[in-house]
Amino acid sequence: MTTLTAIAEQFKIIYNDLTGGEGNLKLEDPENIESGLLIEACPPGRKVLNIDAMSGGEKTMTALAFLFAIQRFRAAPFYVLDEIDAALDKPNTKKMVDLIKKYSDRAQFIVISHNDSTVAAADCVYGVSMEDGESKLVGIRMPS
């Protein structure tokens, strides 16, 4: 319960920073630590939604808030995020990029993306191209 309480507090803060809305983590049965976890969020101008009832973009933003809440509690040295921006529009992609940059002093983030806004914000970009039938790895350090 100590871990859940700490992560839930971080989730509220990060969800609000990310979306301007209110988020909450709680157990299905508050008396049973083994019951399911309910992730609820209230995007600005909307009613409280369970994550199952959210749009793809809302789910992504909520999941990112949850991931970063866990990171704030107990950070891993690196994270691999695969196409996390696929369901996001441009404003939410910028919020996601800003969140990753904010926490990149604590961990390394490897983000797989085709989104030009995400790629442009990277410190370093790696790509694979075909040359004479062989895959070639290309790395570019992006200007600050």
N, CA, C and O atoms as a GROMACS GRO file, in nm:
protein
  576
    1MET      N    1   0.083  -0.120   0.000
    1MET     CA    2   0.000   0.000   0.000
    1MET      C    3   0.087   0.126   0.000
    1MET      O    4   0.049   0.229  -0.056
    2THR      N    5   0.204   0.117   0.062
    2THR     CA    6   0.294   0.232   0.064
    2THR      C    7   0.336   0.269  -0.078
    2THR      O    8   0.338   0.387  -0.114
    3THR      N    9   0.370   0.168  -0.158
    3THR     CA   10   0.410   0.191  -0.297
    3THR      C   11   0.295   0.248  -0.377
    3THR      O   12   0.312   0.345  -0.450
    4LEU      N   13   0.177   0.189  -0.364
    4LEU     CA   14   0.060   0.237  -0.438
    4LEU      C   15   0.029   0.381  -0.402
    4LEU      O   16   0.001   0.463  -0.490
    5THR      N   17   0.034   0.413  -0.275
    5THR     CA   18   0.004   0.550  -0.230
    5THR      C   19   0.105   0.649  -0.288
    5THR      O   20   0.067   0.757  -0.335
    6ALA      N   21   0.232   0.613  -0.286
    6ALA     CA   22   0.336   0.702  -0.339
    6ALA      C   23   0.321   0.721  -0.489
    6ALA      O   24   0.332   0.833  -0.539
    7ILE      N   25   0.297   0.613  -0.563
    7ILE     CA   26   0.281   0.622  -0.708
    7ILE      C   27   0.153   0.698  -0.743
    7ILE      O   28   0.152   0.776  -0.838
    8ALA      N   29   0.046   0.678  -0.667
    8ALA     CA   30  -0.079   0.749  -0.692
    8ALA      C   31  -0.061   0.899  -0.675
    8ALA      O   32  -0.117   0.977  -0.752
    9GLU      N   33   0.017   0.941  -0.576
    9GLU     CA   34   0.042   1.084  -0.555
    9GLU      C   35   0.121   1.142  -0.673
    9GLU      O   36   0.090   1.251  -0.721
   10GLN      N   37   0.222   1.069  -0.718
   10GLN     CA   38   0.300   1.115  -0.833
   10GLN      C   39   0.214   1.119  -0.959
   10GLN      O   40   0.227   1.210  -1.041
   11PHE      N   41   0.126   1.019  -0.976
   11PHE     CA   42   0.036   1.014  -1.092
   11PHE      C   43  -0.052   1.138  -1.098
   11PHE      O   44  -0.069   1.197  -1.205
   12LYS      N   45  -0.107   1.179  -0.984
   12LYS     CA   46  -0.191   1.300  -0.981
   12LYS      C   47  -0.113   1.421  -1.029
   12LYS      O   48  -0.164   1.500  -1.109
   13ILE      N   49   0.008   1.436  -0.981
   13ILE     CA   50   0.092   1.552  -1.017
   13ILE      C   51   0.127   1.548  -1.166
   13ILE      O   52   0.111   1.648  -1.237
   14ILE      N   53   0.176   1.435  -1.212
   14ILE     CA   54   0.224   1.424  -1.350
   14ILE      C   55   0.107   1.433  -1.449
   14ILE      O   56   0.118   1.497  -1.553
   15TYR      N   57  -0.005   1.368  -1.417
   15TYR     CA   58  -0.121   1.376  -1.507
   15TYR      C   59  -0.168   1.520  -1.520
   15TYR      O   60  -0.201   1.565  -1.630
   16ASN      N   61  -0.170   1.593  -1.410
   16ASN     CA   62  -0.211   1.734  -1.414
   16ASN      C   63  -0.112   1.816  -1.494
   16ASN      O   64  -0.152   1.900  -1.575
   17ASP      N   65   0.019   1.794  -1.474
   17ASP     CA   66   0.122   1.866  -1.550
   17ASP      C   67   0.110   1.837  -1.699
   17ASP      O   68   0.128   1.927  -1.782
   18LEU      N   69   0.080   1.714  -1.733
   18LEU     CA   70   0.076   1.670  -1.872
   18LEU      C   71  -0.051   1.715  -1.945
   18LEU      O   72  -0.045   1.754  -2.061
   19THR      N   73  -0.164   1.709  -1.877
   19THR     CA   74  -0.292   1.734  -1.946
   19THR      C   75  -0.371   1.852  -1.890
   19THR      O   76  -0.460   1.904  -1.958
   20GLY      N   77  -0.340   1.894  -1.770
   20GLY     CA   78  -0.420   1.996  -1.704
   20GLY      C   79  -0.543   1.939  -1.636
   20GLY      O   80  -0.623   2.013  -1.578
   21GLY      N   81  -0.560   1.806  -1.641
   21GLY     CA   82  -0.675   1.739  -1.580
   21GLY      C   83  -0.638   1.674  -1.448
   21GLY      O   84  -0.530   1.695  -1.394
   22GLU      N   85  -0.732   1.594  -1.398
   22GLU     CA   86  -0.712   1.525  -1.271
   22GLU      C   87  -0.706   1.374  -1.294
   22GLU      O   88  -0.786   1.319  -1.370
   23GLY      N   89  -0.610   1.309  -1.230
   23GLY     CA   90  -0.596   1.165  -1.241
   23GLY      C   91  -0.593   1.099  -1.105
   23GLY      O   92  -0.557   1.162  -1.006
   24ASN      N   93  -0.634   0.973  -1.102
   24ASN     CA   94  -0.641   0.901  -0.976
   24ASN      C   95  -0.613   0.753  -0.997
   24ASN      O   96  -0.658   0.694  -1.096
   25LEU      N   97  -0.539   0.694  -0.906
   25LEU     CA   98  -0.517   0.549  -0.904
   25LEU      C   99  -0.580   0.496  -0.776
   25LEU      O  100  -0.562   0.552  -0.669
   26LYS      N  101  -0.655   0.387  -0.789
   26LYS     CA  102  -0.712   0.325  -0.669
   26LYS      C  103  -0.736   0.178  -0.694
   26LYS      O  104  -0.738   0.132  -0.809
   27LEU      N  105  -0.755   0.106  -0.587
   27LEU     CA  106  -0.784  -0.037  -0.597
   27LEU      C  107  -0.933  -0.058  -0.619
   27LEU      O  108  -1.015   0.021  -0.572
   28GLU      N  109  -0.968  -0.165  -0.692
   28GLU     CA  110  -1.110  -0.199  -0.708
   28GLU      C  111  -1.175  -0.221  -0.573
   28GLU      O  112  -1.287  -0.177  -0.548
   29ASP      N  113  -1.103  -0.290  -0.484
   29ASP     CA  114  -1.147  -0.310  -0.347
   29ASP      C  115  -1.042  -0.248  -0.256
   29ASP      O  116  -0.934  -0.305  -0.239
   30PRO      N  117  -1.070  -0.132  -0.197
   30PRO     CA  118  -0.970  -0.062  -0.116
   30PRO      C  119  -0.915  -0.144   0.001
   30PRO      O  120  -0.809  -0.112   0.055
   31GLU      N  121  -0.985  -0.249   0.039
   31GLU     CA  122  -0.940  -0.331   0.151
   31GLU      C  123  -0.856  -0.451   0.106
   31GLU      O  124  -0.806  -0.526   0.190
   32ASN      N  125  -0.840  -0.469  -0.027
   32ASN     CA  126  -0.770  -0.586  -0.079
   32ASN      C  127  -0.661  -0.543  -0.177
   32ASN      O  128  -0.691  -0.503  -0.290
   33ILE      N  129  -0.536  -0.551  -0.134
   33ILE     CA  130  -0.422  -0.510  -0.217
   33ILE      C  131  -0.411  -0.595  -0.344
   33ILE      O  132  -0.350  -0.551  -0.442
   34GLU      N  133  -0.469  -0.713  -0.344
   34GLU     CA  134  -0.462  -0.801  -0.461
   34GLU      C  135  -0.576  -0.778  -0.561
   34GLU      O  136  -0.580  -0.844  -0.665
   35SER      N  137  -0.666  -0.687  -0.529
   35SER     CA  138  -0.773  -0.654  -0.625
   35SER      C  139  -0.713  -0.573  -0.739
   35SER      O  140  -0.598  -0.530  -0.731
   36GLY      N  141  -0.788  -0.552  -0.844
   36GLY     CA  142  -0.738  -0.481  -0.961
   36GLY      C  143  -0.713  -0.333  -0.937
   36GLY      O  144  -0.770  -0.273  -0.845
   37LEU      N  145  -0.629  -0.276  -1.020
   37LEU     CA  146  -0.598  -0.134  -1.014
   37LEU      C  147  -0.691  -0.059  -1.108
   37LEU      O  148  -0.705  -0.097  -1.225
   38LEU      N  149  -0.754   0.046  -1.060
   38LEU     CA  150  -0.837   0.133  -1.142
   38LEU      C  151  -0.758   0.260  -1.173
   38LEU      O  152  -0.709   0.328  -1.083
   39ILE      N  153  -0.747   0.290  -1.301
   39ILE     CA  154  -0.681   0.413  -1.345
   39ILE      C  155  -0.792   0.503  -1.397
   39ILE      O  156  -0.855   0.474  -1.498
   40GLU      N  157  -0.813   0.613  -1.327
   40GLU     CA  158  -0.917   0.708  -1.366
   40GLU      C  159  -0.852   0.841  -1.401
   40GLU      O  160  -0.752   0.882  -1.343
   41ALA      N  161  -0.912   0.908  -1.498
   41ALA     CA  162  -0.860   1.038  -1.537
   41ALA      C  163  -0.975   1.126  -1.583
   41ALA      O  164  -1.076   1.080  -1.636
   42CYS      N  165  -0.957   1.253  -1.560
   42CYS     CA  166  -1.056   1.352  -1.599
   42CYS      C  167  -0.984   1.456  -1.683
   42CYS      O  168  -0.934   1.555  -1.631
   43PRO      N  169  -0.980   1.433  -1.816
   43PRO     CA  170  -0.918   1.535  -1.902
   43PRO      C  171  -0.996   1.666  -1.889
   43PRO      O  172  -1.115   1.663  -1.858
   44PRO      N  173  -0.931   1.779  -1.913
   44PRO     CA  174  -1.000   1.908  -1.899
   44PRO      C  175  -1.130   1.911  -1.981
   44PRO      O  176  -1.132   1.875  -2.099
   45GLY      N  177  -1.237   1.954  -1.917
   45GLY     CA  178  -1.365   1.966  -1.984
   45GLY      C  179  -1.441   1.836  -2.002
   45GLY      O  180  -1.545   1.834  -2.068
   46ARG      N  181  -1.392   1.728  -1.944
   46ARG     CA  182  -1.455   1.597  -1.958
   46ARG      C  183  -1.490   1.544  -1.821
   46ARG      O  184  -1.443   1.594  -1.719
   47LYS      N  185  -1.574   1.440  -1.819
   47LYS     CA  186  -1.606   1.375  -1.693
   47LYS      C  187  -1.500   1.269  -1.662
   47LYS      O  188  -1.419   1.236  -1.748
   48VAL      N  189  -1.499   1.218  -1.541
   48VAL     CA  190  -1.403   1.116  -1.501
   48VAL      C  191  -1.426   0.990  -1.584
   48VAL      O  192  -1.538   0.941  -1.595
   49LEU      N  193  -1.317   0.939  -1.641
   49LEU     CA  194  -1.323   0.820  -1.724
   49LEU      C  195  -1.230   0.713  -1.671
   49LEU      O  196  -1.121   0.743  -1.622
   50ASN      N  197  -1.273   0.587  -1.681
   50ASN     CA  198  -1.185   0.475  -1.659
   50ASN      C  199  -1.101   0.464  -1.785
   50ASN      O  200  -1.148   0.497  -1.894
   51ILE      N  201  -0.979   0.419  -1.773
   51ILE     CA  202  -0.889   0.412  -1.890
   51ILE      C  203  -0.950   0.330  -2.004
   51ILE      O  204  -0.919   0.356  -2.120
   52ASP      N  205  -1.034   0.233  -1.974
   52ASP     CA  206  -1.096   0.151  -2.078
   52ASP      C  207  -1.192   0.232  -2.167
   52ASP      O  208  -1.218   0.192  -2.280
   53ALA      N  209  -1.244   0.344  -2.118
   53ALA     CA  210  -1.342   0.423  -2.191
   53ALA      C  211  -1.278   0.543  -2.264
   53ALA      O  212  -1.350   0.626  -2.319
   54MET      N  213  -1.146   0.553  -2.263
   54MET     CA  214  -1.079   0.668  -2.322
   54MET      C  215  -1.046   0.647  -2.468
   54MET      O  216  -1.041   0.534  -2.517
   55SER      N  217  -1.024   0.758  -2.539
   55SER     CA  218  -0.977   0.753  -2.677
   55SER      C  219  -0.830   0.708  -2.677
   55SER      O  220  -0.767   0.701  -2.572
   56GLY      N  221  -0.778   0.678  -2.795
   56GLY     CA  222  -0.639   0.635  -2.805
   56GLY      C  223  -0.541   0.738  -2.752
   56GLY      O  224  -0.446   0.702  -2.681
   57GLY      N  225  -0.562   0.865  -2.785
   57GLY     CA  226  -0.474   0.971  -2.737
   57GLY      C  227  -0.483   0.990  -2.587
   57GLY      O  228  -0.382   1.010  -2.519
   58GLU      N  229  -0.606   0.984  -2.534
   58GLU     CA  230  -0.625   0.997  -2.389
   58GLU      C  231  -0.560   0.881  -2.315
   58GLU      O  232  -0.500   0.900  -2.209
   59LYS      N  233  -0.573   0.761  -2.371
   59LYS     CA  234  -0.509   0.644  -2.309
   59LYS      C  235  -0.357   0.661  -2.307
   59LYS      O  236  -0.292   0.630  -2.208
   60THR      N  237  -0.303   0.710  -2.418
   60THR     CA  238  -0.158   0.729  -2.427
   60THR      C  239  -0.110   0.827  -2.322
   60THR      O  240  -0.012   0.800  -2.252
   61MET      N  241  -0.176   0.941  -2.310
   61MET     CA  242  -0.135   1.043  -2.213
   61MET      C  243  -0.148   0.990  -2.070
   61MET      O  244  -0.063   1.018  -1.985
   62THR      N  245  -0.255   0.916  -2.043
   62THR     CA  246  -0.276   0.858  -1.910
   62THR      C  247  -0.169   0.753  -1.880
   62THR      O  248  -0.116   0.749  -1.769
   63ALA      N  249  -0.140   0.668  -1.978
   63ALA     CA  250  -0.037   0.565  -1.959
   63ALA      C  251   0.101   0.628  -1.938
   63ALA      O  252   0.179   0.580  -1.856
   64LEU      N  253   0.130   0.736  -2.010
   64LEU     CA  254   0.258   0.805  -1.989
   64LEU      C  255   0.266   0.863  -1.848
   64LEU      O  256   0.371   0.855  -1.784
   65ALA      N  257   0.157   0.921  -1.800
   65ALA     CA  258   0.156   0.974  -1.663
   65ALA      C  259   0.181   0.862  -1.563
   65ALA      O  260   0.253   0.880  -1.465
   66PHE      N  261   0.122   0.745  -1.588
   66PHE     CA  262   0.141   0.630  -1.499
   66PHE      C  263   0.287   0.582  -1.503
   66PHE      O  264   0.347   0.558  -1.399
   67LEU      N  265   0.342   0.570  -1.623
   67LEU     CA  266   0.481   0.527  -1.638
   67LEU      C  267   0.576   0.622  -1.567
   67LEU      O  268   0.668   0.579  -1.496
   68PHE      N  269   0.555   0.752  -1.585
   68PHE     CA  270   0.645   0.849  -1.523
   68PHE      C  271   0.622   0.859  -1.372
   68PHE      O  272   0.714   0.895  -1.299
   69ALA      N  273   0.501   0.827  -1.326
   69ALA     CA  274   0.477   0.821  -1.181
   69ALA      C  275   0.558   0.708  -1.119
   69ALA      O  276   0.615   0.722  -1.011
   70ILE      N  277   0.563   0.595  -1.189
   70ILE     CA  278   0.645   0.482  -1.142
   70ILE      C  279   0.792   0.522  -1.146
   70ILE      O  280   0.868   0.490  -1.054
   71GLN      N  281   0.833   0.590  -1.252
   71GLN     CA  282   0.971   0.633  -1.263
   71GLN      C  283   1.010   0.726  -1.148
   71GLN      O  284   1.120   0.715  -1.094
   72ARG      N  285   0.920   0.815  -1.111
   72ARG     CA  286   0.949   0.907  -1.000
   72ARG      C  287   0.964   0.830  -0.869
   72ARG      O  288   1.039   0.871  -0.780
   73PHE      N  289   0.894   0.716  -0.857
   73PHE     CA  290   0.903   0.635  -0.735
   73PHE      C  291   1.030   0.552  -0.736
   73PHE      O  292   1.104   0.550  -0.637
   74ARG      N  293   1.056   0.483  -0.848
   74ARG     CA  294   1.175   0.397  -0.858
   74ARG      C  295   1.219   0.394  -1.004
   74ARG      O  296   1.163   0.320  -1.085
   75ALA      N  297   1.316   0.474  -1.036
   75ALA     CA  298   1.360   0.490  -1.175
   75ALA      C  299   1.444   0.372  -1.224
   75ALA      O  300   1.522   0.313  -1.150
   76ALA      N  301   1.425   0.340  -1.351
   76ALA     CA  302   1.511   0.246  -1.422
   76ALA      C  303   1.617   0.330  -1.495
   76ALA      O  304   1.596   0.450  -1.516
   77PRO      N  305   1.729   0.270  -1.534
   77PRO     CA  306   1.833   0.350  -1.602
   77PRO      C  307   1.796   0.391  -1.745
   77PRO      O  308   1.844   0.493  -1.795
   78PHE      N  309   1.709   0.311  -1.810
   78PHE     CA  310   1.667   0.350  -1.945
   78PHE      C  311   1.529   0.292  -1.974
   78PHE      O  312   1.483   0.198  -1.910
   79TYR      N  313   1.464   0.354  -2.073
   79TYR     CA  314   1.330   0.314  -2.114
   79TYR      C  315   1.327   0.307  -2.266
   79TYR      O  316   1.385   0.391  -2.333
   80VAL      N  317   1.259   0.207  -2.319
   80VAL     CA  318   1.237   0.195  -2.463
   80VAL      C  319   1.088   0.219  -2.486
   80VAL      O  320   1.004   0.144  -2.436
   81LEU      N  321   1.057   0.323  -2.560
   81LEU     CA  322   0.919   0.362  -2.587
   81LEU      C  323   0.894   0.347  -2.737
   81LEU      O  324   0.950   0.422  -2.817
   82ASP      N  325   0.812   0.252  -2.774
   82ASP     CA  326   0.790   0.218  -2.915
   82ASP      C  327   0.659   0.276  -2.966
   82ASP      O  328   0.551   0.234  -2.925
   83GLU      N  329   0.671   0.374  -3.055
   83GLU     CA  330   0.555   0.436  -3.121
   83GLU      C  331   0.452   0.491  -3.022
   83GLU      O  332   0.332   0.483  -3.047
   84ILE      N  333   0.498   0.546  -2.911
   84ILE     CA  334   0.404   0.598  -2.811
   84ILE      C  335   0.329   0.720  -2.860
   84ILE      O  336   0.226   0.757  -2.802
   85ASP      N  337   0.378   0.783  -2.964
   85ASP     CA  338   0.313   0.903  -3.016
   85ASP      C  339   0.216   0.875  -3.130
   85ASP      O  340   0.161   0.968  -3.188
   86ALA      N  341   0.195   0.749  -3.164
   86ALA     CA  342   0.113   0.713  -3.281
   86ALA      C  343  -0.030   0.767  -3.273
   86ALA      O  344  -0.086   0.806  -3.375
   87ALA      N  345  -0.089   0.770  -3.155
   87ALA     CA  346  -0.228   0.814  -3.140
   87ALA      C  347  -0.239   0.961  -3.097
   87ALA      O  348  -0.349   1.008  -3.068
   88LEU      N  349  -0.127   1.032  -3.094
   88LEU     CA  350  -0.128   1.169  -3.044
   88LEU      C  351  -0.133   1.273  -3.155
   88LEU      O  352  -0.073   1.255  -3.261
   89ASP      N  353  -0.206   1.381  -3.130
   89ASP     CA  354  -0.204   1.494  -3.221
   89ASP      C  355  -0.080   1.580  -3.190
   89ASP      O  356  -0.007   1.550  -3.096
   90LYS      N  357  -0.058   1.685  -3.269
   90LYS     CA  358   0.063   1.767  -3.253
   90LYS      C  359   0.076   1.829  -3.113
   90LYS      O  360   0.184   1.820  -3.054
   91PRO      N  361  -0.030   1.891  -3.057
   91PRO     CA  362  -0.014   1.950  -2.922
   91PRO      C  363   0.022   1.846  -2.815
   91PRO      O  364   0.104   1.873  -2.728
   92ASN      N  365  -0.040   1.727  -2.821
   92ASN     CA  366  -0.009   1.624  -2.723
   92ASN      C  367   0.127   1.561  -2.748
   92ASN      O  368   0.194   1.518  -2.654
   93THR      N  369   0.170   1.557  -2.874
   93THR     CA  370   0.305   1.509  -2.903
   93THR      C  371   0.407   1.602  -2.839
   93THR      O  372   0.506   1.557  -2.782
   94LYS      N  373   0.384   1.732  -2.849
   94LYS     CA  374   0.475   1.829  -2.785
   94LYS      C  375   0.477   1.810  -2.635
   94LYS      O  376   0.584   1.815  -2.574
   95LYS      N  377   0.362   1.787  -2.573
   95LYS     CA  378   0.357   1.763  -2.428
   95LYS      C  379   0.436   1.637  -2.392
   95LYS      O  380   0.508   1.636  -2.292
   96MET      N  381   0.423   1.531  -2.474
   96MET     CA  382   0.496   1.407  -2.451
   96MET      C  383   0.647   1.431  -2.462
   96MET      O  384   0.723   1.386  -2.377
   97VAL      N  385   0.688   1.502  -2.566
   97VAL     CA  386   0.830   1.532  -2.586
   97VAL      C  387   0.884   1.613  -2.468
   97VAL      O  388   0.993   1.585  -2.417
   98ASP      N  389   0.809   1.712  -2.425
   98ASP     CA  390   0.852   1.794  -2.311
   98ASP      C  391   0.865   1.711  -2.183
   98ASP      O  392   0.957   1.732  -2.104
   99LEU      N  393   0.773   1.617  -2.164
   99LEU     CA  394   0.779   1.529  -2.047
   99LEU      C  395   0.904   1.443  -2.051
   99LEU      O  396   0.974   1.430  -1.950
  100ILE      N  397   0.933   1.384  -2.165
  100ILE     CA  398   1.053   1.300  -2.178
  100ILE      C  399   1.178   1.383  -2.154
  100ILE      O  400   1.269   1.339  -2.082
  101LYS      N  401   1.185   1.502  -2.212
  101LYS     CA  402   1.302   1.588  -2.191
  101LYS      C  403   1.317   1.624  -2.043
  101LYS      O  404   1.429   1.628  -1.991
  102LYS      N  405   1.205   1.651  -1.977
  102LYS     CA  406   1.208   1.688  -1.835
  102LYS      C  407   1.270   1.578  -1.749
  102LYS      O  408   1.343   1.606  -1.654
  103TYR      N  409   1.242   1.452  -1.783
  103TYR     CA  410   1.290   1.341  -1.702
  103TYR      C  411   1.414   1.273  -1.759
  103TYR      O  412   1.461   1.173  -1.704
  104SER      N  413   1.469   1.326  -1.868
  104SER     CA  414   1.585   1.262  -1.929
  104SER      C  415   1.713   1.283  -1.850
  104SER      O  416   1.816   1.222  -1.880
  105ASP      N  417   1.709   1.368  -1.748
  105ASP     CA  418   1.827   1.382  -1.663
  105ASP      C  419   1.838   1.265  -1.565
  105ASP      O  420   1.944   1.243  -1.505
  106ARG      N  421   1.728   1.189  -1.548
  106ARG     CA  422   1.726   1.074  -1.456
  106ARG      C  423   1.747   0.941  -1.526
  106ARG      O  424   1.789   0.844  -1.464
  107ALA      N  425   1.717   0.936  -1.657
  107ALA     CA  426   1.724   0.810  -1.730
  107ALA      C  427   1.741   0.839  -1.879
  107ALA      O  428   1.716   0.950  -1.925
  108GLN      N  429   1.782   0.737  -1.951
  108GLN     CA  430   1.794   0.749  -2.096
  108GLN      C  431   1.666   0.697  -2.159
  108GLN      O  432   1.613   0.593  -2.118
  109PHE      N  433   1.615   0.768  -2.259
  109PHE     CA  434   1.494   0.728  -2.328
  109PHE      C  435   1.526   0.698  -2.473
  109PHE      O  436   1.580   0.781  -2.545
  110ILE      N  437   1.492   0.577  -2.513
  110ILE     CA  438   1.505   0.536  -2.652
  110ILE      C  439   1.363   0.533  -2.707
  110ILE      O  440   1.281   0.451  -2.666
  111VAL      N  441   1.335   0.624  -2.799
  111VAL     CA  442   1.200   0.640  -2.852
  111VAL      C  443   1.200   0.600  -2.999
  111VAL      O  444   1.272   0.659  -3.080
  112ILE      N  445   1.120   0.502  -3.031
  112ILE     CA  446   1.104   0.459  -3.170
  112ILE      C  447   0.984   0.533  -3.224
  112ILE      O  448   0.874   0.523  -3.170
  113SER      N  449   1.005   0.609  -3.333
  113SER     CA  450   0.897   0.693  -3.383
  113SER      C  451   0.916   0.726  -3.530
  113SER      O  452   1.028   0.729  -3.581
  114HIS      N  453   0.804   0.751  -3.598
  114HIS     CA  454   0.804   0.804  -3.735
  114HIS      C  455   0.752   0.947  -3.734
  114HIS      O  456   0.742   1.010  -3.839
  115ASN      N  457   0.717   0.998  -3.616
  115ASN     CA  458   0.658   1.130  -3.603
  115ASN      C  459   0.767   1.236  -3.615
  115ASN      O  460   0.863   1.235  -3.538
  116ASP      N  461   0.754   1.326  -3.712
  116ASP     CA  462   0.858   1.427  -3.736
  116ASP      C  463   0.880   1.519  -3.617
  116ASP      O  464   0.992   1.563  -3.593
  117SER      N  465   0.774   1.549  -3.541
  117SER     CA  466   0.790   1.635  -3.422
  117SER      C  467   0.872   1.565  -3.314
  117SER      O  468   0.955   1.628  -3.249
  118THR      N  469   0.850   1.437  -3.296
  118THR     CA  470   0.925   1.360  -3.197
  118THR      C  471   1.071   1.347  -3.240
  118THR      O  472   1.161   1.367  -3.159
  119VAL      N  473   1.094   1.315  -3.366
  119VAL     CA  474   1.230   1.299  -3.417
  119VAL      C  475   1.307   1.430  -3.408
  119VAL      O  476   1.424   1.431  -3.370
  120ALA      N  477   1.241   1.541  -3.442
  120ALA     CA  478   1.308   1.672  -3.440
  120ALA      C  479   1.351   1.712  -3.299
  120ALA      O  480   1.446   1.788  -3.283
  121ALA      N  481   1.283   1.662  -3.197
  121ALA     CA  482   1.315   1.698  -3.059
  121ALA      C  483   1.424   1.611  -2.997
  121ALA      O  484   1.468   1.637  -2.885
  122ALA      N  485   1.467   1.509  -3.067
  122ALA     CA  486   1.564   1.414  -3.013
  122ALA      C  487   1.704   1.475  -3.004
  122ALA      O  488   1.738   1.567  -3.078
  123ASP      N  489   1.783   1.423  -2.911
  123ASP     CA  490   1.924   1.462  -2.902
  123ASP      C  491   2.006   1.392  -3.008
  123ASP      O  492   2.102   1.447  -3.061
  124CYS      N  493   1.968   1.268  -3.038
  124CYS     CA  494   2.040   1.187  -3.135
  124CYS      C  495   1.938   1.099  -3.208
  124CYS      O  496   1.848   1.043  -3.145
  125VAL      N  497   1.951   1.088  -3.338
  125VAL     CA  498   1.858   1.009  -3.419
  125VAL      C  499   1.935   0.899  -3.490
  125VAL      O  500   2.041   0.923  -3.549
  126TYR      N  501   1.880   0.778  -3.484
  126TYR     CA  502   1.938   0.665  -3.557
  126TYR      C  503   1.836   0.616  -3.656
  126TYR      O  504   1.716   0.611  -3.627
  127GLY      N  505   1.883   0.581  -3.773
  127GLY     CA  506   1.795   0.528  -3.876
  127GLY      C  507   1.863   0.413  -3.947
  127GLY      O  508   1.984   0.395  -3.938
  128VAL      N  509   1.784   0.335  -4.017
  128VAL     CA  510   1.836   0.223  -4.095
  128VAL      C  511   1.797   0.247  -4.240
  128VAL      O  512   1.681   0.275  -4.270
  129SER      N  513   1.895   0.235  -4.329
  129SER     CA  514   1.866   0.250  -4.472
  129SER      C  515   1.928   0.132  -4.547
  129SER      O  516   2.022   0.068  -4.500
  130MET      N  517   1.874   0.107  -4.663
  130MET     CA  518   1.926   0.000  -4.748
  130MET      C  519   2.025   0.058  -4.847
  130MET      O  520   1.998   0.158  -4.913
  131GLU      N  521   2.142  -0.006  -4.855
  131GLU     CA  522   2.244   0.037  -4.950
  131GLU      C  523   2.306  -0.087  -5.011
  131GLU      O  524   2.369  -0.167  -4.942
  132ASP      N  525   2.290  -0.104  -5.141
  132ASP     CA  526   2.340  -0.222  -5.212
  132ASP      C  527   2.290  -0.351  -5.148
  132ASP      O  528   2.365  -0.448  -5.135
  133GLY      N  529   2.163  -0.352  -5.107
  133GLY     CA  530   2.102  -0.471  -5.051
  133GLY      C  531   2.138  -0.499  -4.906
  133GLY      O  532   2.098  -0.602  -4.851
  134GLU      N  533   2.214  -0.409  -4.843
  134GLU     CA  534   2.253  -0.427  -4.704
  134GLU      C  535   2.193  -0.315  -4.618
  134GLU      O  536   2.180  -0.201  -4.662
  135SER      N  537   2.157  -0.350  -4.497
  135SER     CA  538   2.107  -0.251  -4.403
  135SER      C  539   2.225  -0.173  -4.346
  135SER      O  540   2.323  -0.231  -4.301
  136LYS      N  541   2.214  -0.043  -4.348
  136LYS     CA  542   2.317   0.044  -4.294
  136LYS      C  543   2.257   0.128  -4.182
  136LYS      O  544   2.147   0.182  -4.197
  137LEU      N  545   2.328   0.139  -4.072
  137LEU     CA  546   2.285   0.219  -3.960
  137LEU      C  547   2.343   0.360  -3.976
  137LEU      O  548   2.462   0.378  -4.001
  138VAL      N  549   2.256   0.459  -3.961
  138VAL     CA  550   2.299   0.599  -3.973
  138VAL      C  551   2.263   0.669  -3.842
  138VAL      O  552   2.150   0.658  -3.794
  139GLY      N  553   2.359   0.739  -3.785
  139GLY     CA  554   2.335   0.815  -3.662
  139GLY      C  555   2.361   0.961  -3.683
  139GLY      O  556   2.458   0.999  -3.748
  140ILE      N  557   2.274   1.044  -3.628
  140ILE     CA  558   2.288   1.189  -3.642
  140ILE      C  559   2.269   1.253  -3.504
  140ILE      O  560   2.167   1.232  -3.439
  141ARG      N  561   2.367   1.331  -3.461
  141ARG     CA  562   2.351   1.409  -3.338
  141ARG      C  563   2.279   1.536  -3.379
  141ARG      O  564   2.326   1.610  -3.466
  142MET      N  565   2.165   1.560  -3.316
  142MET     CA  566   2.081   1.674  -3.352
  142MET      C  567   2.135   1.801  -3.286
  142MET      O  568   2.188   1.796  -3.176
  143PRO      N  569   2.122   1.915  -3.357
  143PRO     CA  570   2.166   2.042  -3.298
  143PRO      C  571   2.081   2.078  -3.176
  143PRO      O  572   1.961   2.049  -3.173
  144SER      N  573   2.142   2.140  -3.078
  144SER     CA  574   2.070   2.177  -2.955
  144SER      C  575   1.981   2.294  -2.974
  144SER      O  576   1.914   2.336  -2.880
   0.00000   0.00000   0.00000
